Amino acid sequence: MTAGLIETLYAARTARSAELAVRARAVLPSGIVHDSRHLTPHPVYATHAAGAQKWDADGNRYIDYFGGHGALLLGHNPPAVMQAVAAQMAKGTHFAACHEAEIAWAEAIVAMVPSAEKVRFHASGSEATQMALRLARAFTGRDRVLRFHAHYHGWQDDMTAGYASHFNGGTVIGVPAAVAAQTVALDPYEAAGVEAALRTKDFAAVILEPLGACTGKIPLETGFLERLRDWSRAAGTVLIFDEVITGFRVAPGGVQEKTGVIPDLTTLAKIVAGGQPGGAVAGRAEILGGLDFAAAERAGRQKIYHPGTFNAAPASAAAGVATLAAIRGGAPNRAADALAEDLRRGLAGVLAARGVPWHVYGEASAFHLCLAPDLAARPFDPQRLGRAGLQAQPPGLARLLRMAMLVNGVDLSGWPGGLLSAAHTPEDIAETVAAFDASLDLLQEEGML
Ligand SMILES: Cc1ncc(COP(=O)(O)O)c(C=O)c1O
């Protein structure tokens, strides 16, 4: 297939990235290490970043809305966090011993996250959600787990079916059928089915992204969280909020602080570790007691086994403590939210001026672009569109939009959308809105609009 206009422009300014991609494909499947970086003919290779911007191997500068996959509410390289990490690195990278920063880190989480009475650290968000499920199973003595279509909780065996495929059950390649069978995925817009499932009292846990799938790309119905809280409590099912992205972003205490709906367990990663690898599960002390030697002995039950070489690694703990200290008063959250509102308004203005029937939306510091062809009936109604409608888009359009934005100096997330940080500026927003307009020109020239 011959390259179109956008791909030709992209290839012309990313020659060094193209060379690196050839080298990468010889040793890495698809040449990448994270599926969301898959971009044909090649992704860009970053060299460095600062504030809200990053640069690629060809020297191109991008305004960054990928934001470290959501980890960077303070932007790239915030001085206080960098200093804390550098100071820690100078003292040692790994002690194979307890250290004071892990206590301060847990104290900050307990102080900020309403559901957090106790905390256990991990090396990633996937590990944190896996532990949350294990804690819930140990606490309830039940095996089955309820999840929601397209809500992301990591790539582990339990949580793979029902995210991007297998919405009606079935086995994802590489996952044993017996494991997949323990997880039921439902549509949160069909609340009666969710209530009925929980009424069976068969589920150890119900887990969800409390802002809706993909940080609100598929928003929840108003009141759904409150109802889920009631139904899960009545069923003796552990309610898990996966706040891996929303935690410390939507508010210092996450969605649970903002809505007042308090889950039994919360999973955290990304911002919690301030740009370093890390994750945590936090929640009710009696459930975290499953990990406690003395509590298990007192109760005469098995303790959940949990080592992990990089749990609360010193540099992650140092970055986490410094990041949470900066966020505690909420100033970075308010700044990022206000900038996101300006950006959403600016992008929507471009669409309206050009008569393009897409939709820009999102809450807090997130923005989403719905490229569904079926938006004629206004107002925008997520529930009417449903998961399929919200995620629908003409084939190849999201890829070309993303590439056109890269050509115009902006790195969007592939869903498409992005996350803002407190380091973005009004100038970044103006530049992004202009880049969007220029990208729509390119899409039009290419016959995609
Ligand atoms: C809501 C949510 N849960 C869990 C995860 C998994 O976290 P990690 O990539 O650190 O394993 C992610 C990652 O994007 C996420 O967005």
Ligand as a Chemical Component Dictionary entry (heavy atoms), coordinates in Angstrom:
data_LIG
# 
_chem_comp.id                   LIG 
_chem_comp.type                 NON-POLYMER 
_chem_comp.pdbx_formal_charge   0 
_chem_comp.three_letter_code    LIG 
# 
loop_
_chem_comp_atom.comp_id 
_chem_comp_atom.atom_id 
_chem_comp_atom.alt_atom_id 
_chem_comp_atom.type_symbol 
_chem_comp_atom.charge 
_chem_comp_atom.model_Cartn_x 
_chem_comp_atom.model_Cartn_y 
_chem_comp_atom.model_Cartn_z 
_chem_comp_atom.pdbx_ordinal 
LIG C1 C1 C 0 -7.025 1.771  35.415 1  
LIG C2 C2 C 0 -5.762 0.966  35.265 2  
LIG N1 N1 N 0 -5.603 -0.113 36.037 3  
LIG C3 C3 C 0 -4.479 -0.855 35.976 4  
LIG C4 C4 C 0 -3.472 -0.530 35.107 5  
LIG C5 C5 C 0 -2.233 -1.383 35.046 6  
LIG O1 O1 O 0 -1.154 -0.673 35.542 7  
LIG P1 P1 P 0 0.360  -1.066 35.089 8  
LIG O2 O2 O 0 0.485  -0.691 33.658 9  
LIG O3 O3 O 0 1.226  -0.271 36.022 10 
LIG O4 O4 O 0 0.498  -2.528 35.321 11 
LIG C6 C6 C 0 -3.607 0.588  34.282 12 
LIG C7 C7 C 0 -2.537 0.955  33.318 13 
LIG O5 O5 O 0 -2.719 1.718  32.408 14 
LIG C8 C8 C 0 -4.781 1.360  34.356 15 
LIG O6 O6 O 0 -4.972 2.424  33.568 16 
# 
loop_
_chem_comp_bond.comp_id 
_chem_comp_bond.atom_id_1 
_chem_comp_bond.atom_id_2 
_chem_comp_bond.value_order 
_chem_comp_bond.pdbx_ordinal 
LIG C1 C2 SING 1  
LIG C2 N1 SING 2  
LIG C2 C8 DOUB 3  
LIG N1 C3 DOUB 4  
LIG C3 C4 SING 5  
LIG C4 C5 SING 6  
LIG C4 C6 DOUB 7  
LIG C5 O1 SING 8  
LIG O1 P1 SING 9  
LIG P1 O2 DOUB 10 
LIG P1 O3 SING 11 
LIG P1 O4 SING 12 
LIG C6 C7 SING 13 
LIG C6 C8 SING 14 
LIG C7 O5 DOUB 15 
LIG C8 O6 SING 16 
# 
